[in-house]
Amino acid sequence: MTAPSTFGLSSEARNLHWLLTNLVEEVPGIRSVAVVSSDGLLLLSSDPGRNEEARQARETPRAGPRGSAADLATVVSGVGSLTVGAARLMDFGPVKHTMVAMDEGSLFVMSISDGSLLGVHGSAECDMSVVAYHMALFVGRAGHVLTPELRSELRKSLEPESSVSSVSSVSSEPTGSAR
């Protein structure tokens, strides 16, 4: 796996990228990993191509799903929301993790903090207990650093370059200046 570009990111954001890259490289059978905010936005992905696709998807309106960059984030967010609703309905306390086993693979969802979720798409051959163990390690390491400021930075890192540069050029111009 090629590490996603971390140029211009804080040390905390670079550390999260590193943790995510390690998770994918160390655990056999993991196909992709996504960190999703409480409102369902992709914050971090194991696939650098997914990060670029997420940027493009945000600037290109489409009818229906936005492509593979948003697929795992959408599924993770939906499954997370569904299980939280079920736990509330059944009055069983907060959801710790969810696993969906399918013929050709598995989906694992684990709470990180403040409603953020870690989602892992595994192959049919992956050892579910090993995946769950390594996810718990990631959550333990990432949970305390995933602050609102860091989530905001990660979201901004996925925004299209044009909207970031146009905002900064507008805000850097003094008000009321004559040209």
Helices and strands as residue ranges (DSSP letters): H 11-26, E 30-36, E 42-45, H 48-59, H 68-90, E 97-102, E 105-111, E 117-123, H 128-142, H 148-157, H 161-172
